[in-house]
């Protein structure tokens, strides 16, 4: 099994989401370590935190740095640094480690919105929240909620298709097109859980 380190910008939203999925799929805590970035919320700080936490134990096979585009000044630097670290670090088994940035443009809530509708043009973060909270989508959505994963999990396959479509159309580097790689982590979790059964 791949041991994963997931370092998130958000102290609660992303951490709660991935923790809830890990628990539901009964993946042991020892195998997936999900934390809020201890060094700050700028994308470069999240990537650097992920690198430092990895180097402290080297007990992981994959490292994910989860952050939003928002208005961050270090967004592109963080993408570049994560790419430079990918397949360059070795773990405690002397194996090369995947190190991936998991950006969302404009924010993680785009991933949640993709469970309800296609998004093919850039939306400012305020518009993503407003659209998500519409009565036809997810009127009860609240940041930091503990139930976002359970409320939306049935539509993960659809959201994943939509995220894949965005990857075909856009690059995360522009920072102005709708984009998310959150489904890469949910896909890893699902594959991990299948191997456990």
N, C-alpha and C positions, 0 to 999 in steps of 0.2 A: 504494500500500500504506500502511496505517496504521502509523506508527512508534509503538511502545509502550514506555512506561516502567512497570515493575512493581517496586514497593518492598514488600518482605516483612518481616513481624515475625520469622519464623524465619530464623536464619542459614543453616540447611541444608535442613530438611525441604521447605519450599515452594520455595526457590531450586533445590534439586536436581530437584524434580518438574518445574517449569516449564522449566528448562534442558534436561532430558532430552527433554521434548516438543518444544521448539524445535529441538534437534539432530536428532531423528528425522524431523521434518517438513522439515528442511533450510531453515529460515528463517534468513536471514543475521543475524549478531550485530548488525550495524549497524542493523537494523530493530527489534529487540526487546532492550531493556536490562533485565536482571533483577538486582536488588541487594537485599541485606539493608539494613534501615534503619540509616543511620550515626548517627542521633541517639537511639537507644534503642528499647525494645520496647513502650512504652505506645502504644495505638492513636493518640492525638493526636500523638505523636512521629513515628509512621509517616506520617500524613497530612501533617504539617509537613515531614518529610524529602522526601516526594514533591513537595510544592510547591516546596521550595528547589531540588531537583535539576532540576525542570522549568524554573524561572526561570533557572537557571545557563546553560542552553543553548537552551531553547525549541524543541529539535529533536524534538518528539514531537507526535503527533496524539491519543493517548489516554494517560491516566495512571491506574494502578491502585494502590491502597493496600490491601495484603492483611494482615488481622489477625484474631485470635481474640477471642471474647468473654471466655473464661476468667473471671478475677476482676478484670479491669482496671477501674479507676475512671474512665478517660477514654473508655470505649467509646462512649457516646452522644454525647459531645462530638466524637469523631472522625467518627462518621456525619454529624453536623450540619455539621461543617467541610467534609467532602468534598462534601456536597450543595451547600453554599454556593459552592464553587469550580467545580462542574460547569458547563460552558459559559460560564465567566466569564473564562478565561485565553485569550490568543492566542499561537500559536506563531510560528516563524520565517517561515512562509508567510502570516502574518496571518489564519490560520484559527482559529475557536473550537475549543477542546480539550475533549474529554470527560474528566472527572475523577471516577473512581468508587471508592467504598469497596467492598472485596470481603471482607465479614465472614463468619466461620464461627462458629456457636454449637453446642457450646461451643468447638470447635477445628477446625483443618484436617482432622484425622483423620476427622471426620464425613463429609467429601467422599469419602474413601477407603472408609469403611464403606458408603456408598451404592452402591458398585460391587457389593456383596455382598448387601445387604438394605435393605428400606424401614425408615426410622426416623420415627415419627410422634409420639413423646413425648420430652420433654427427657431427656437422659442426661448425668450428670456426666462430666467428661473421663476419669476413671479407668475408668468403665464403657465408654466409647467404645473405649479401648485394649483392655480385656479382651474385648469383643465382637469387635473387629477381629481379635484374635489367636486366636480360636477355630479349632479344626481345620477346621471347615466353611467358614471364610472365608479368613483370610490369616495362618496361624500363624507365618509367617516375618517378619511386619511388624516393622520397627525404625525408630524415628525417625532421621532423617538418612541413611537408606539411599539409595543411588544408583539402586536398581532399582525403586522404588515405581511410577514411571510405566510402565516396561516390563512389570512384573508385573500391572498392572491395566488397561492401555490398552484391551483388548478390550471391557471393560464400561463405557467412558466413555458410550456412548449411553444405557445403562440408568441409570447414575448421574445423567446429565443430566436424564432424565425425572423421576427421583425428586427432584432438586433443584428442578426446575420445580414439581413438586407441592407441595413445602414452601413455595415462594414464593406459591402460590395460597392456602395455608392460614394462613401466619404472616408476621409482619413481623420484620425483624432488630432493630427498636427495642425489643421486649420484652426481648430478651437471655435469655429463659428457654425459648424454643421452639427445636426443632431447625431450623437454617437454614444455608445456605451459598450463596454466589455464585461459588464457584470455577469452576463450569461456564461462567460468562461469559467467563473468560479462555481456557479450553480451546476454547470455541466460536470466539473470535476467532482463535486459532492455526489451527484447522482451516480456517476461511474464508480466512485469509491463505495457507495452504499450497495451497489449491485454486486461488487466483489465480496462484500461482507456476508451476503446471503447464500 
